[in-house]
Amino acid sequence: MWSNVGETVFTPFLGIGSEVYEAVKLGRKGIGIELKDKYFETAVRNVNKVLEGQKQLALF
């Protein structure tokens, strides 16, 4: 499966957010679903890391 820049990637089993992390890193939007709170919290932290990195790059 593949997607183009700007498209949305959906993962029904989010886990720690690896797929959404990479989607955002590569210029896509990511949507994921996770039932377990601990996995969801980890996924949020992971995706926030890539978002913070993009903000820092935009400053230079």
DSSP file (Angstrom, degrees, kcal/mol; ACC not computed):
  #  RESIDUE AA STRUCTURE BP1 BP2  ACC     N-H-->O    O-->H-N    N-H-->O    O-->H-N    TCO  KAPPA ALPHA  PHI   PSI    X-CA   Y-CA   Z-CA
    1    1 A M              0   0    0      0, 0.0     2,-0.3     0, 0.0     0, 0.0   0.000 360.0 360.0 360.0 149.7    0.0    0.0    0.0
    2    2 A W        -     0   0    0      2,-0.0     2,-0.3     0, 0.0     0, 0.0  -0.932 360.0-161.1-146.2 168.5    1.2    3.5   -0.6
    3    3 A S        -     0   0    0     -2,-0.3     2,-0.2     4,-0.1     3,-0.1  -0.969  19.0-118.6-148.8 161.8    0.0    7.1   -0.3
    4    4 A N    >   -     0   0    0     -2,-0.3     3,-2.2     1,-0.1    -2,-0.0  -0.663  46.9 -79.7-100.2 158.6    0.9   10.5   -1.7
    5    5 A V  T 3  S+     0   0    0      1,-0.3    23,-0.2    -2,-0.2    22,-0.1  -0.311 119.0  23.3 -54.7 134.6    2.1   13.5    0.2
    6    6 A G  T 3  S+     0   0    0     21,-2.3    -1,-0.3     1,-0.3    22,-0.2   0.211  97.0 117.3  91.3 -14.7   -0.9   15.3    1.8
    7    7 A E    <   -     0   0    0     -3,-2.2    22,-2.9     1,-0.1     2,-0.4  -0.287  67.9-107.0 -79.7 171.0   -3.1   12.2    1.9
    8    8 A T  E     -a   29   0A   0     20,-0.2     2,-0.5    -3,-0.1    22,-0.2  -0.858  23.0-156.6-104.8 132.8   -4.5   10.5    5.0
    9    9 A V  E     -a   30   0A   0     20,-3.4    22,-2.7    -2,-0.4     2,-0.4  -0.923  10.6-160.5-106.8 130.0   -3.1    7.2    6.3
   10   10 A F  E     -a   31   0A   0     -2,-0.5    22,-0.2    20,-0.2    20,-0.0  -0.934  11.5-179.1-114.6 131.4   -5.5    5.1    8.5
   11   11 A T  E     -a   32   0A   0     20,-2.5    22,-1.7    -2,-0.4     3,-0.3  -0.965  13.0-164.6-128.4 116.8   -4.4    2.4   10.8
   12   12 A P  S    S+     0   0    0      0, 0.0     2,-0.5     0, 0.0    -1,-0.1   0.650  88.6  50.3 -75.0 -13.4   -7.1    0.6   12.8
   13   13 A F        +     0   0    0      1,-0.1    21,-0.2    21,-0.1     4,-0.1  -0.758  69.3 174.9-124.3  83.0   -4.5   -0.9   15.2
   14   14 A L    >   +     0   0    0     19,-2.8     3,-2.2    -2,-0.5     4,-0.4   0.856   8.3 166.9 -62.5 -42.7   -2.4    2.0   16.3
   15   15 A G  T 3  S-     0   0    0     18,-0.3    28,-0.4     1,-0.3    -1,-0.2  -0.430  77.3 -15.8  60.1-129.9   -0.2    0.3   18.9
   16   16 A I  T 3  S-     0   0    0     -2,-0.1    -1,-0.3    26,-0.1    30,-0.2   0.361 101.6-103.4 -90.0   6.5    2.7    2.7   19.7
   17   17 A G  S <> S+     0   0    0     -3,-2.2     4,-3.0    -4,-0.1     5,-0.2   0.651  71.5 143.4  90.9  16.9    2.0    4.8   16.7
   18   18 A S  H  > S+     0   0    0     -4,-0.4     4,-2.4     1,-0.2     5,-0.2   0.901  74.6  46.4 -58.0 -44.8    4.8    3.7   14.3
   19   19 A E  H  > S+     0   0    0     -5,-0.3     4,-2.2     2,-0.2    -1,-0.2   0.921 116.2  43.9 -66.8 -43.4    2.6    4.0   11.2
   20   20 A V  H  > S+     0   0    0      2,-0.2     4,-2.7    -6,-0.2     5,-0.3   0.900 111.6  55.6 -67.7 -39.6    1.2    7.4   12.0
   21   21 A Y  H  X S+     0   0    0     -4,-3.0     4,-2.4     1,-0.2    -2,-0.2   0.949 112.2  41.7 -54.6 -52.7    4.6    8.6   13.1
   22   22 A E  H  X S+     0   0    0     -4,-2.4     4,-1.8     2,-0.2    -1,-0.2   0.871 112.1  55.5 -66.8 -37.0    6.1    7.7    9.7
   23   23 A A  H  <>S+     0   0    0     -4,-2.2     5,-3.1    -5,-0.2    -2,-0.2   0.949 112.0  42.5 -59.7 -49.0    3.1    9.0    7.8
   24   24 A V  H ><5S+     0   0    0     -4,-2.7     3,-1.8     1,-0.2    -2,-0.2   0.910 111.6  55.3 -64.5 -42.1    3.4   12.4    9.5
   25   25 A K  H 3<5S+     0   0    0     -4,-2.4    -1,-0.2     1,-0.3    -2,-0.2   0.828 109.5  48.2 -58.7 -32.8    7.2   12.4    9.0
   26   26 A L  T 3<5S-     0   0    0     -4,-1.8    -1,-0.3    -3,-0.2    -2,-0.2   0.200 127.7 -94.6 -97.8  15.2    6.7   11.8    5.3
   27   27 A G  T < 5S+     0   0    0     -3,-1.8   -21,-2.3     1,-0.3    -3,-0.2   0.681  86.0 119.1  86.8  18.0    4.1   14.6    4.9
   28   28 A R      < -     0   0    0     -5,-3.1     2,-0.4   -23,-0.2    -1,-0.3  -0.611  64.4-113.6-105.1 170.9    0.9   12.6    5.3
   29   29 A K  E     -a    8   0A   0    -22,-2.9   -20,-3.4    -2,-0.2     2,-0.4  -0.848  32.9-150.3 -99.5 144.3   -1.9   12.9    7.8
   30   30 A G  E     -a    9   0A   0     -2,-0.4     2,-0.4   -22,-0.2   -20,-0.2  -0.952  17.1-178.3-123.8 137.2   -2.3   10.0   10.1
   31   31 A I  E     +a   10   0A   0    -22,-2.7   -20,-2.5    -2,-0.4     2,-0.3  -0.999  13.2 171.7-128.8 131.7   -5.3    8.6   11.9
   32   32 A G  E     -a   11   0A   0     -2,-0.4     2,-0.4   -22,-0.2    -2,-0.0  -0.978  21.8-147.0-140.4 154.0   -5.1    5.6   14.3
   33   33 A I        +     0   0    0    -22,-1.7   -19,-2.8    -2,-0.3     2,-0.4  -0.976  19.6 172.6-121.6 132.2   -7.4    3.7   16.7
   34   34 A E        -     0   0    0     -2,-0.4   -21,-0.1   -21,-0.2    -2,-0.0  -0.993  21.1-165.8-141.5 133.4   -6.1    2.1   19.9
   35   35 A L  S    S+     0   0    0     -2,-0.4     2,-0.5     5,-0.0    -1,-0.1   0.791  71.0  79.7 -85.6 -31.4   -8.1    0.5   22.7
   36   36 A K     >  -     0   0    0      1,-0.1     4,-2.3     2,-0.0     5,-0.2  -0.687  69.4-148.2 -88.2 124.3   -5.3    0.3   25.3
   37   37 A D  H  > S+     0   0    0     -2,-0.5     4,-2.8     1,-0.2     5,-0.2   0.880  95.3  53.3 -56.7 -44.1   -4.6    3.5   27.1
   38   38 A K  H  > S+     0   0    0      1,-0.2     4,-2.0     2,-0.2    -1,-0.2   0.905 110.8  46.3 -62.9 -42.6   -0.9    2.9   27.6
   39   39 A Y  H  > S+     0   0    0      2,-0.2     4,-2.6     1,-0.2    -1,-0.2   0.919 112.8  50.6 -64.9 -42.7   -0.3    2.2   24.0
   40   40 A F  H  X S+     0   0    0     -4,-2.3     4,-2.5     2,-0.2    -2,-0.2   0.925 109.3  50.4 -61.1 -45.0   -2.3    5.3   23.0
   41   41 A E  H  X S+     0   0    0     -4,-2.8     4,-2.0     1,-0.2    -1,-0.2   0.898 111.8  48.2 -60.8 -41.0   -0.4    7.5   25.4
   42   42 A T  H  X S+     0   0    0     -4,-2.0     4,-2.5    -5,-0.2    -1,-0.2   0.906 110.3  52.0 -65.1 -41.8    2.9    6.2   24.0
   43   43 A A  H  X S+     0   0    0     -4,-2.6     4,-2.7   -28,-0.4     5,-0.2   0.908 108.0  51.3 -61.4 -42.6    1.6    6.8   20.4
   44   44 A V  H  X S+     0   0    0     -4,-2.5     4,-2.4     1,-0.2    -1,-0.2   0.926 110.9  48.4 -61.2 -44.9    0.7   10.4   21.3
   45   45 A R  H  X S+     0   0    0     -4,-2.0     4,-1.6     2,-0.2    -2,-0.2   0.922 112.5  49.1 -61.0 -43.9    4.2   11.0   22.7
   46   46 A N  H  X S+     0   0    0     -4,-2.5     4,-1.3   -30,-0.2    -2,-0.2   0.921 112.9  45.5 -63.8 -45.0    5.8    9.5   19.6
   47   47 A V  H  X S+     0   0    0     -4,-2.7     4,-2.1     1,-0.2    -1,-0.2   0.883 109.1  56.5 -67.9 -37.3    3.8   11.5   17.1
   48   48 A N  H  X S+     0   0    0     -4,-2.4     4,-2.6    -5,-0.2    -1,-0.2   0.846 101.5  58.9 -61.6 -32.8    4.4   14.7   19.2
   49   49 A K  H  X S+     0   0    0     -4,-1.6     4,-2.1     2,-0.2    -1,-0.2   0.932 107.8  44.0 -61.1 -46.1    8.2   14.1   18.8
   50   50 A V  H  X S+     0   0    0     -4,-1.3     4,-1.8     2,-0.2    -2,-0.2   0.879 113.1  51.8 -69.1 -35.9    7.9   14.2   15.0
   51   51 A L  H  X S+     0   0    0     -4,-2.1     4,-1.9     2,-0.2    -2,-0.2   0.905 109.7  49.3 -65.8 -40.8    5.7   17.2   15.1
   52   52 A E  H  X S+     0   0    0     -4,-2.6     4,-2.2     1,-0.2    -2,-0.2   0.895 109.1  53.4 -63.6 -40.0    8.2   19.1   17.4
   53   53 A G  H  X S+     0   0    0     -4,-2.1     4,-2.0     1,-0.2    -1,-0.2   0.878 107.8  50.2 -62.1 -38.6   11.0   18.1   15.0
   54   54 A Q  H  X S+     0   0    0     -4,-1.8     4,-1.7     2,-0.2    -1,-0.2   0.881 109.0  51.9 -68.0 -37.9    9.0   19.6   12.1
   55   55 A K  H  X S+     0   0    0     -4,-1.9     4,-0.8     2,-0.2    -2,-0.2   0.911 109.5  49.8 -64.0 -41.9    8.4   22.9   14.0
   56   56 A Q  H >X S+     0   0    0     -4,-2.2     3,-0.8     1,-0.2     4,-0.6   0.898 109.2  51.3 -65.2 -40.4   12.1   23.2   14.8
   57   57 A L  H >< S+     0   0    0     -4,-2.0     3,-1.0     1,-0.2    -1,-0.2   0.855 104.4  58.4 -63.9 -33.7   13.1   22.6   11.1
   58   58 A A  H 3< S+     0   0    0     -4,-1.7    -1,-0.2     1,-0.2    -2,-0.2   0.730  96.1  64.2 -69.0 -20.8   10.6   25.4   10.1
   59   59 A L  H <<        0   0    0     -3,-0.8    -1,-0.2    -4,-0.8    -2,-0.2   0.752 360.0 360.0 -73.5 -23.2   12.5   27.9   12.3
   60   60 A F    <<        0   0    0     -3,-1.0    -1,-0.2    -4,-0.6    -2,-0.2   0.446 360.0 360.0 -99.9 360.0   15.7   27.7   10.2
